[in-house]
Amino acid sequence: MPKPEQVSIQRCMVPEELDNRIKELEKYARILKRLSFIRYRYQGFNVETSAHLVGITKSVGYTWQKKWNDNGYEGLIPRHGGGRPAKLSEVQKERLKVLLCQRDRWTTSDVRDLVKREFSVEYTPKQIRIILKKLGMSHAQRSAFHIPESGECSSHQTTKH
């Protein structure tokens, strides 16, 4: 059985800001990996060996090398956001959170119906659970989510019950 924590974590930023910072730094980690590949090429390693050393396939190595040759450093900067855009905007998610605070308990199905009715957007039950978790709703029982106690709905800190 694990020991109880003696020092609790301070919430210095809201979870969304933390996620955004992680996402931004992950971009730099991808650039670093690409630059490491280029450095290995400068050191005389062939594409296959350089690719192996940074954990990519040979074909990806050739792609990075072409981008480097065509555009230098700028060619190595990832151009995509890393996934499909969200169906709900941040404003809509805030509105959803306000709507959810109007009732104490919601099932995943209830929330799915609410999102479809209010925003004309359909999600799978699994995605609804992911959204609710990101909004700070805690899973109280099978398919039911508990809204944080009054006063906490407007807070950005999440509280698990």
C-alpha positions in Angstrom: 0.0 0.0 0.0 1.5 3.4 -1.0 2.4 5.9 1.7 0.2 9.0 1.9 1.8 12.0 0.4 3.4 14.4 2.9 3.7 17.4 0.6 0.7 18.3 -1.5 0.9 19.9 -4.9 0.2 23.6 -5.3 -2.0 24.5 -8.2 0.0 27.4 -9.7 -2.0 27.4 -12.9 -5.3 26.1 -14.2 -5.2 22.7 -15.9 -5.9 24.2 -19.3 -2.8 26.5 -19.0 -0.7 23.6 -17.9 -1.9 21.5 -21.0 -1.1 24.5 -23.3 2.4 24.9 -21.9 3.1 21.1 -22.3 1.8 21.2 -25.9 4.0 24.2 -26.7 7.1 22.5 -25.2 6.3 19.2 -27.0 6.7 21.2 -30.2 10.3 22.1 -29.2 11.0 18.5 -28.3 10.1 17.5 -31.8 12.4 20.1 -33.3 15.2 19.0 -31.0 14.8 15.4 -32.2 14.9 16.6 -35.8 18.0 18.7 -35.2 19.7 15.7 -33.5 19.0 13.8 -36.7 20.7 16.6 -38.8 23.7 16.7 -36.4 24.2 12.9 -36.9 24.1 13.5 -40.7 26.7 16.3 -40.3 28.9 13.8 -38.3 28.9 11.5 -41.3 26.3 8.9 -40.3 24.1 7.7 -43.2 20.3 8.4 -43.1 19.5 4.9 -41.9 21.9 5.1 -38.9 20.9 8.6 -38.1 17.2 7.7 -38.2 17.8 4.7 -35.9 19.8 6.9 -33.4 16.8 9.2 -33.0 14.1 6.5 -33.1 12.5 7.2 -36.5 12.1 5.3 -39.7 14.5 5.7 -42.6 11.7 7.2 -44.8 11.0 9.9 -42.1 14.7 10.6 -42.0 14.8 11.3 -45.8 11.7 13.5 -45.3 13.5 15.5 -42.6 16.7 15.7 -44.7 14.7 17.1 -47.7 13.0 19.7 -45.5 16.4 20.7 -44.1 17.9 20.9 -47.5 15.0 22.9 -48.9 14.4 25.3 -46.0 17.1 24.8 -43.3 15.9 25.2 -39.7 12.5 26.5 -40.7 11.9 23.4 -42.6 12.1 21.3 -39.4 9.4 23.2 -37.5 6.2 21.1 -37.3 3.4 22.8 -39.3 0.5 20.9 -37.9 -1.5 21.3 -34.7 -1.2 17.7 -33.8 -4.7 16.4 -34.2 -8.2 17.1 -35.2 -9.7 20.5 -34.2 -12.1 20.4 -31.3 -15.8 20.3 -32.2 -16.6 22.7 -29.3 -14.7 26.0 -29.0 -13.3 27.1 -25.6 -16.3 29.5 -25.3 -18.7 26.7 -25.9 -16.9 24.5 -23.3 -17.2 27.3 -20.8 -21.0 27.6 -21.6 -21.3 23.9 -21.2 -19.7 24.1 -17.8 -22.2 26.8 -16.8 -25.1 24.6 -18.0 -23.7 21.6 -16.1 -23.6 23.7 -12.9 -27.4 24.0 -13.0 -27.8 20.4 -11.8 -26.0 18.4 -9.3 -25.6 15.1 -11.2 -25.5 14.2 -14.8 -25.1 10.9 -16.7 -22.9 10.7 -19.7 -26.0 10.2 -21.8 -27.6 13.4 -20.3 -24.6 15.4 -21.1 -24.4 14.0 -24.6 -28.0 15.0 -25.2 -27.3 18.5 -23.8 -24.3 19.0 -26.1 -26.3 17.9 -29.1 -29.3 20.1 -28.2 -27.3 23.2 -27.2 -24.4 23.1 -29.7 -25.6 20.8 -32.5 -22.5 18.6 -31.9 -22.4 14.9 -31.5 -19.8 13.1 -29.4 -19.3 9.5 -28.4 -20.0 8.6 -24.7 -16.2 8.1 -24.3 -15.4 11.6 -25.6 -18.1 13.1 -23.4 -16.4 11.5 -20.4 -13.0 13.0 -21.5 -14.6 16.4 -21.8 -16.2 16.2 -18.4 -13.0 15.2 -16.8 -11.2 18.1 -18.4 -14.0 20.4 -17.1 -13.3 19.1 -13.6 -16.4 16.9 -13.2 -15.6 13.9 -11.1 -16.9 10.4 -11.8 -19.2 9.5 -8.8 -20.8 6.3 -10.0 -21.2 4.4 -13.2 -22.0 6.9 -15.9 -22.8 9.7 -13.4 -20.7 12.8 -13.0 -20.8 15.0 -9.9 -20.6 18.7 -10.3 -18.3 20.4 -7.8 -20.0 21.9 -4.8 -21.6 25.4 -5.1 -19.1 28.1 -5.6 -16.6 25.8 -7.2 -18.3 25.8 -10.6 -16.9 29.2 -11.3 -13.5 28.3 -10.0 -10.9 26.9 -12.4 -9.6 24.4 -9.9 -10.9 20.9 -10.1 -12.0 18.9 -7.1 -12.4 15.2 -7.2 -15.0 13.7 -4.9 
